[in-house]
């Protein structure tokens, strides 16, 4: 599994002087479920893209198991908010295509069975395998995206606000699904989950990192032990959860600059 170390990382897009991220330093141990929390525009998604190898740091370095991240890798699975499914392929074909890259030694029948098993695990019926993405609801497409990345079984899973466009009920179901899939592995994956929703972060993560703004940097970092992690039953009843929620909101808001007097 993977230990991740980010050292003195800063990032700006080429030909732009303004830094989006500055002096990010963090170490993540194997099996941690990390939520990256912060206001819009603080660089959460940019940090995820750097972890995925889709962007390169302007300064500093990002190591996974001591190896420098240099480009994308099948060892890092990504789930985006827009589902990432090819519209001309069926849901099942999308999953099998990814599996072919991950497990080239296995034949099509074996890969199809892996895809079918994982689709069943995320609550999709067999007929969904042959349906095009345009024939699926948003929740079903997101289940396909989750099935695809978990079927590939990467040690690092990166999720960029994957439930942001879904209704509250579907969102809750998929949150529970991701937690269930993460918990079932004896050797848990490293998960990085970008969100701006404090309650979502508290429900999912055993570690929460808050990014400040202009440029983005880590302003708060908290680990949550299993006995203190909220559940759906306790997240709005436990005074200790209230305290954590209030502190996270305070941290997110404390560096927002008031508008200048006109």
N, C-alpha and C positions, 0 to 999 in steps of 0.2 A: 504494500500500500504506500501512500505518499505523505511525505513531510514537505511542507511548502514554506519557503523563506523569501520574503520580499525585503530588499535592502536599499534604502535611500532612493526609492523609485520616484521619478518625476516624469511627466509626460505633457507634451504640447504637439499639436499637429504641425506638419512641415509648413514653413513660411508664415507661421503665426508665433509671435513672441509670448503671448499669454499662456501661462501654464494652466492646464486643467487639473493635474495632480501634482503635488509637491511633497517630497520627503516622506514617502510612505514606507514605514518599517513595521513588519509584522511577521510572526512565525505561527504556522498552523499545524497542529499535530494530526497524525492519522486518525480518521474517523470523526473529526469535528464537523458539525453542521453549523456553518457560519452564515448569518444574515448580515448583509451590508445595507445599512440603513442611512437615510439622509434625504435632505430636501432635493427637489428636482434641480438638475444642473450642477450637482456637486461632484460628478465624476464616477458615480457608482457603476454605470454600464461601461464606461471607459476602463475602469479597473478590471471588470470581468473580461473585456475584450483583450486586455493585456495578458490575463491569466490563460485565455484561450489561445494566445499566440497570433491573434488577428491584428494586433498592433505591437510595435516595438517601443520600449521605454526610451525617452529622451535622455535620461540619466538613471543610474542605479541598475539593479539587476533583479531578476525573478528566477528562483531556483526551485525545482521539484525533484526531490530525492538527490539533491546535489548537482543536478543537471540544469544548465541554463535553458530557459524556455526560448526557443528560436523557431517560430512558426507553429502551425496547428499540429495536432497529434490525436490519434485514435485513443490515446490514454486519457483524453479530456473530452467528455461529452458536453454538448451545449443544448439547452432548451431556451428558445427565444419566445417572446410574446406573440410573434406572428406564425407560430407553429412550425415553420421550416419544412413544409411538405410540398413536393412537386405536384402541381395541379393536374398534370397529364397522366400521373400514375395513381393506381389505387392505393388505399391506405396500407394494405399489406405489402404491395410492391415497394413503397417508400421504405418500410422497415427492412425488408429483405435486401434492398440496395445498400443500406448502411451496414447490414450484417455481412454482406459479401466483402466489404473492405476490411472489416474487423476480423472475420474468420474465413480467409480465402481458401483454407484447406477443406472446408465443409461443402457438401454438395447442396444443390438447390432445395431438395426435399428436406434435408436437415435444417436448413436456414428457415424454410417456410414453417416448419414445426416450432422452431424457437420463436418466430414471430407470432404464431398463433397462440402459443402458451403465454407469452407476455401480454398480448392483447386481452386474453382471458383474465390475466392477473389484474389488469387495470379496468376490468368491468365492461369490455367490449364484446359483443356477440360475434359469432363466426362470420355472419354475412357482411360485417363491416370490412373484412379483409378485401372484398371485391368492389367496394364502393369508392368513388372518387372523392377527394376532399370537399368539392363543392356540394356534395350530397350529405355532408356531415355538419352537425352543429359545432359551435365554437368549443364546447366542452369535450365533444367527441374527438375533434381535431387535436386538442391539447392532450387528451389521453393517448392518442396515437404518437404524438411527439415524445411523451413520457415513456411509452412502451418502447419506442425506438431506441432511446438513449439508455434505458435500463437493460434492454436486451443486449446491447453492445458491451455492457458491464465494464465501463471505464472506472478506474480508481478515483478519478476526479470528475465531479459533476458540477456544471456551471449553469445557473438558471437566472435569466434576466427578466424579472417581473412577469413570469409566465402566466399568472392568473389575473393580471390587471384588467383585462377586457371582459372578464366573465361575470355572470350574475353571482350574487352572494351564496346561493345554495350550491351551485356547481363549484365555485371557488373553495368552499369549505370541504366539499367531498374530495377535491383534488389535493388540497393541503393534507388531509388525512391519508390519502393514497401515497403521496410522496414520503410522508413520515413512516408509513407501514413498510414501504419498499426499502427505505434506508435502514430501518431497524432490523429487518429480517436477516440481513447479512451478518455473519459472525464477524467478519472483518469489514467494518462499515466504510463506506466511501467518504472522501472529503467532499462536502457540498458547500458551494458558495451560492447564496440565494439573494439576489438584489430585490429590494422592496423599499417603498416609502411608507409602508403601513406598519406602525408600531405593534399592533396586536398580532399581525401575521408573523412578525419577527419573533415575538415572545412565544407564540404557539409552536413554531417550527425549530428554533435554533437552540443549541447549547452554548453558543457564543454569538454575541452581537457586536458589530463594529459600526460606529457612527462616523460618517465623514462630514467635516465642515466644508464651508464654501470658500471659493475665490482665493487661491486655488484649493482643490479638495485635499484634505489631510485628515488623519485619524485624530479625532478629538475625544473619543470615548471608546472603551473596549471592556466588555464584561463577559465573563464565563458564567454559565448557569448550570449548577449541578442537577443531576436527575431528580433528586428529591425536592428541588425548588422550581422545576420547570412547570409552568401552568398547563392545564388541560382545558378542553372546552367547558368542562364543568366548573373549573376553579378560576378561569381567567378574569371573570367579572365579579368574583366573590372574595377572593383571597386578598387580605390587606397587603401582604408582601408583594403580590403581583401589582397592586395599585402603585406601590412605591417604585417598583422597577419601571412601570409604564410612565409614571410622572417624571422620573429621572431621565428616561430616554427622550421624552418630549422636551424636557428642559434643555438637554444637551443639543438636540436638533435645532432648537430655536434661539439658543443663546448667542450665536454668532451672526444672526440676521441683523443687518444694519437698518435702522429706521430711515424712512424716506427723508431726504433733505427738504427743509422748508422751501417752499416755492416763493 
